[in-house]
Amino acid sequence: MLQNRLFQELSSIGEDIHGGYDISLVIPTRNEAGNIEPLLMRVHQAVKGIATEVVFVDDSTDTTPDVIRQLQDWFPLPIKLIHRSEEERQNGLGGAVVEGFKASQGAWMCVMDADLQHPPEMITKLWHQAKKSGADIVMGSRLAPGGDSSSLGFMRNVISRVFAWTTRLAFPQRLRKVTDPLTGFFMTRRAAVNPADLRPDGIKILLEILVSLPQLQVAEVPI
């Protein structure tokens, strides 16, 4: 408890010193070369007026890191690139997200995929909902009332719903306010989550955060 309280106090001080970013957008990538520029263009339009940095954590074997480096030279948003070696990729997508958290400087850390399945236009809605509700973590959920999961296709939609249901069944108390604990599109307050405490193993980093930090106040936005 004392360690977590100290971390929160130091995080708040760090935010004041940096005068930094409102949002750090953490995007894990793997062979996404064709998606990077259109994704960034949509992000740039979506976050106008909000101080935002983009942190790519890349596990690619194609030209994705080269595309990101080229965009770093001229794109109007600050872009960081962490290109992990093969040995560093053993902890999967969750590990990539944690690496992004450690490298980010924003008061809020937003995680999304690079495959254009998560609409960048929703980033500001997550952020405004976080500020309005006082939540520590806000999730973009296709399964929340008003959400739409039809774009996933029939089989992926069914699998997503079954996994979400069984996960909520396994943790009924901690996930009672969460419709989609497996979503890859969420935003969390920096002072509420210490990346050093996370032990990612696999792809569902949000589930680890929700289960290991039950004190977090949560909210959802339908997507």
C-alpha positions in Angstrom: 0.0 0.0 0.0 2.8 2.4 0.9 4.6 1.6 -2.3 1.5 2.2 -4.4 0.8 5.5 -2.6 4.4 6.7 -3.2 4.1 5.7 -6.8 1.0 7.8 -7.2 2.5 10.8 -5.5 5.7 10.6 -7.7 3.6 10.2 -10.8 1.6 13.3 -10.1 4.8 15.3 -9.5 6.2 13.9 -12.7 3.2 15.1 -14.6 3.5 18.6 -13.2 7.2 18.7 -14.1 6.8 17.5 -17.6 3.8 19.8 -18.2 3.6 16.9 -20.6 1.0 15.3 -22.7 -2.6 14.8 -21.9 -2.6 11.4 -23.7 0.1 8.9 -24.6 -1.3 6.6 -27.3 0.4 3.2 -27.0 0.1 1.1 -30.1 1.6 -2.4 -30.3 2.4 -3.3 -33.9 3.3 -6.5 -35.8 3.7 -6.3 -39.6 1.4 -3.3 -39.9 3.3 -1.3 -42.5 0.3 -0.5 -44.7 -1.8 0.7 -41.7 0.6 3.1 -40.0 0.1 6.3 -42.1 -3.7 6.1 -42.4 -3.9 5.3 -38.7 -1.8 8.3 -37.8 -3.8 10.6 -40.1 -7.0 9.7 -38.4 -5.4 10.0 -34.9 -4.1 13.5 -35.8 -7.6 14.6 -36.8 -9.2 13.0 -33.8 -6.9 14.6 -31.1 -6.7 18.1 -32.3 -6.5 20.5 -29.3 -5.3 17.6 -27.0 -1.6 17.3 -26.3 -0.9 13.8 -27.5 2.1 11.6 -28.2 2.2 8.3 -30.0 4.3 5.4 -28.7 4.7 2.4 -31.1 6.0 -0.8 -29.6 6.9 -2.9 -32.6 7.5 -6.7 -33.0 7.5 -6.7 -36.8 9.5 -8.7 -39.3 8.4 -6.5 -42.2 9.1 -2.8 -43.0 6.8 -1.4 -40.3 9.6 0.1 -38.2 11.0 1.8 -41.3 7.7 3.3 -42.1 7.4 4.6 -38.5 10.9 6.1 -38.6 10.1 8.0 -41.9 6.9 9.4 -40.4 8.8 10.6 -37.3 10.7 13.1 -39.4 7.7 15.1 -40.6 4.5 14.0 -38.8 3.0 16.8 -36.6 2.4 14.4 -33.6 5.4 13.4 -31.5 6.2 9.7 -32.3 8.3 7.3 -30.3 9.4 3.9 -31.6 10.4 0.9 -29.6 11.4 -2.0 -31.9 11.8 -5.1 -29.7 14.3 -7.8 -30.5 13.1 -11.4 -31.0 14.2 -12.2 -27.4 12.2 -9.3 -26.0 9.0 -10.4 -27.6 8.5 -13.5 -25.4 5.8 -11.8 -23.2 3.6 -11.1 -26.2 1.2 -8.3 -26.9 0.7 -7.6 -23.2 4.5 -7.1 -22.7 4.5 -4.7 -25.6 1.8 -2.6 -24.0 3.7 -2.5 -20.7 6.9 -1.4 -22.5 4.8 1.4 -24.1 3.5 2.4 -20.7 7.1 2.7 -19.4 8.1 4.9 -22.3 5.1 7.2 -22.3 4.8 10.5 -20.5 1.1 11.3 -20.8 -1.3 11.8 -17.8 -3.5 9.2 -19.6 -2.3 6.1 -21.4 -4.5 4.9 -24.2 -4.0 1.5 -25.8 -5.3 0.6 -29.2 -4.5 -1.8 -32.1 -2.9 -0.7 -35.4 -5.2 -2.7 -37.6 -7.8 0.1 -37.9 -10.4 -2.0 -36.0 -10.4 0.5 -33.1 -11.7 3.9 -34.3 -9.3 6.7 -33.5 -12.3 9.0 -33.4 -13.3 7.4 -30.1 -10.1 8.4 -28.3 -11.4 11.8 -27.2 -14.7 10.2 -26.1 -12.7 7.9 -23.8 -10.8 10.8 -22.5 -13.8 13.0 -21.9 -15.6 10.1 -20.2 -12.6 9.5 -17.9 -12.6 13.1 -16.8 -16.4 13.3 -16.5 -16.8 10.1 -14.5 -13.6 10.3 -12.4 -12.7 6.8 -13.5 -9.2 5.4 -13.4 -9.8 3.3 -16.5 -12.2 3.7 -19.4 -12.8 0.9 -21.9 -14.1 1.1 -25.5 -16.6 -1.8 -25.6 -18.5 -3.3 -28.5 -20.6 -5.3 -26.0 -21.8 -2.3 -24.0 -25.3 -1.0 -24.7 -25.1 1.1 -27.9 -22.0 -0.8 -29.1 -21.7 -2.7 -32.3 -19.6 -5.8 -32.8 -20.9 -6.7 -36.3 -17.7 -5.6 -38.0 -15.9 -8.5 -36.4 -17.7 -11.0 -38.5 -20.0 -13.8 -37.3 -17.5 -16.3 -35.9 -15.2 -13.7 -34.3 -18.2 -12.0 -32.8 -19.4 -15.2 -31.3 -16.0 -16.1 -29.9 -15.5 -12.6 -28.5 -18.9 -12.8 -26.6 -18.2 -16.2 -25.3 -14.8 -15.3 -24.0 -16.1 -12.1 -22.4 -18.9 -14.0 -20.7 -16.7 -16.8 -19.4 -14.1 -14.3 -18.1 -16.7 -12.3 -16.3 -18.0 -15.6 -14.8 -14.5 -16.4 -13.5 -14.2 -13.0 -11.8 -17.8 -12.0 -11.0 -17.0 -9.4 -8.3 -14.1 -7.6 -9.9 -15.7 -7.6 -13.4 -19.3 -6.9 -12.4 -19.3 -3.4 -14.1 -17.4 -4.5 -17.2 -19.1 -5.8 -20.4 -15.8 -6.6 -22.3 -12.8 -7.3 -20.1 -10.9 -8.5 -23.2 -11.1 -5.3 -25.3 -7.8 -4.0 -26.6 -9.0 -0.4 -26.7 -8.9 1.3 -23.3 -7.4 4.3 -21.5 -6.0 4.4 -18.0 -4.8 7.1 -15.7 -1.0 7.0 -15.3 -1.1 7.6 -11.5 -3.4 4.6 -11.0 -1.3 2.0 -12.7 2.4 1.3 -12.1 3.8 -0.6 -15.1 6.5 -2.1 -12.9 3.9 -4.0 -11.0 2.4 -5.7 -14.1 3.5 -9.2 -15.2 2.1 -9.5 -18.7 2.0 -13.0 -20.3 0.0 -13.1 -23.5 -2.4 -10.7 -25.1 -5.0 -9.6 -22.5 -3.3 -6.9 -20.5 -6.5 -5.2 -19.6 -7.8 -8.3 -17.8 -4.6 -8.4 -15.8 -5.0 -4.7 -14.8 -8.7 -5.2 -13.8 -8.1 -8.3 -11.8 -4.8 -7.2 -10.1 -6.0 -3.7 -9.3 -9.6 -4.2 -8.0 -9.7 -0.7 -6.5 -9.7 1.0 -9.9 -12.8 2.9 -10.8 -14.0 1.8 -14.2 -16.2 3.2 -16.9 -17.1 2.1 -20.5 -17.9 3.8 -23.8 -19.7 1.9 -26.5 -17.9 1.6 -29.8 
